[in-house]
Amino acid sequence: MTEEQKLFQKTVRKFCEKEIKPLASKIDKEEYFPWDMYKKMGKLGLMGMTVPKKYGGAGIDKICYMIALEEISRLCGSTGITIEAHNTLGNGYIYEAGTEEQRKKYLPRLTGGEAFTALAITEPNAGSDVGGIQTTAVIDGDEWVLNGTKQFITSGDIAEAIIVMAKTDKTKGTKGISAFILEKDTPGFKVGQLEDKLGLRGSKTAELIFEDCHVPKENILGEKDKGFYGVMDTLDRGRTAVGAMSVGIARGALEDSIAYAKQREQFGRPIGKFQAIQWMIADMATEIEAARLLVYRAAYLEDNNMSFSKEAAIAKLFASEIAMRATRNAIQIHGGYGYMRDRPLERYFRDIKLSQIGEGTSEIQRIVIAKRLGL
Amino acid sequence: MNIIVCAKQVVDVSEMKVDSKTKKPILQGVPQKISDIDKNAIEEAIKIKDKHGGKITVVTVGPSDAKERIKELLAMGADEGVLISSTDKYDYRIVSSLLAEAIKKIGEYDIVLCGEASIDMFSGQVGPRVAGLLNIPQITYAQNINAEKDKTVAMRNMGDKSVTTESSYPVLITVTKEINEPRLPSLMQILGAANKPINEWSAGSLTKELQPKVETIELKGIPMQRKNIVYKDDVDDSVKKLVDSLAKEGVLR
């Protein structure tokens, strides 16, 4: 890490210790959404991390962004996913694919922590198979008319600007998809049910319904019928970020386990003196270090404009799988105490599961990796 | 209003371990940071600058890598840094004279701010010594500062009482930890700090007298031993015994 990156880490860590840590349990148990905290995050630059300064962002590189995501997720997975979805899927997509007018119109409010954004891809019948979406966009004079239903959309109910993936040519599968920026008060748009989830309970997950939603023609994001490539590019970026989130949650499991293993005594000595516990902790530490380096490598490649799709998939696959194992073993190390809700271990375990599913399941990651290996 | 803040790079004592056999602190690999109370001094400087305008210059004595620590203070809001570079270990007298010479070289200033003491050695000598060398008034242990246009009024923490002190400019003020809560720089400010200047002046260019008069012979951790007294019989009786013990140890007065 460079000295600047260390200072980033220190700053974000201090902020998280002060602002997120006291709220993390409440965020999970009460599905509490701390608006004020997100406003403070906006002031610190956490709501527009990689967006250039001219659009109100912090303009930091991808490695610093990963450092920040790890720190946030270490204390609260719900806040981690909310920040990740906002920064990568929303802001990132608008910045990468948007016109100058779109960037200027939407990004300053989004990066300042005044408003959220969301990316709506998934539908009841289209998860991994993005080409199978059924939401449609039909041109009508100077407007696009959107119809359809999206589900499992992170921050969908609170987002001010939602990127909606829709079919603009029903005959063409993935080659007939376009992206649109929809503003929340557009007539015909409504939020459906809010999901009751296993973990990440402080992150909002909503169903979105579009009934004859008229969107100005200029709100198409990227080229018509090329939305699949834009969204895949965004998901590539998101994969590295979910990897960083996973590393953060796994680090929480590791740090808590070390502290507990030192303090908990059984059979006359701290359990950390038993090899069974030592091996679990040593494996966790090893895997976390490896996962972090994979995340940094993918981020480094992206920072240097090199191909990073395979590396991002590898980082996400590995980090989410090892984090799942780390949180499971952390509960094992804590025994009965780990199973109880007054400690955060069971929260880590519930929160991390999404990393193996969201923004491309582990199985999809393997397909991406295999394809990039020429298979 | 031009403000100079003296800040010290110290080892992060929270990360420091003591060798259990030799009782010597293990300093190798321990990260460095800016002494906590010096950050309070920076924070106060920023507040005064916000009110009156002007410029904040940070001065540090230390090795070249201290520049990285100075950057954190620049990110918080200082405008410029000065590193008096040296790898030698100096005593308070030399550090104070180096700081005083650097302050004279910087020239125009209204307030010099320091932490009341550094968190590693906690001698509290440097601020007052610098004021003496500069021949300017000093206000130590300030827990509150009201910088007005022509004078500054500060409340000094004297332990069991507070003393309000007034001074004209220039003045040197040392601050206590309770004076404020140092801000966290934003990510934008951290990036911006890379463009702020840090001048490096060699210690030898400021003074020729660099031979310490105080020599540190040995540094040892203080062993702490618990008394492990347990009162567990009758509750009322145990409480009384506990209170008596605490009073005897001087914990309760």
Interface residues (C-beta under 8 A of the other chain):
Chain A: E3 E4 L7 F8 K10 T11 K14 F15 K43 L44 G45 L46 M49 K53 A58 G59 I60 C64 A68
Chain B: E68 K71 E72 A75 L184 P185 S186 L187 M188 I190 L191 A194
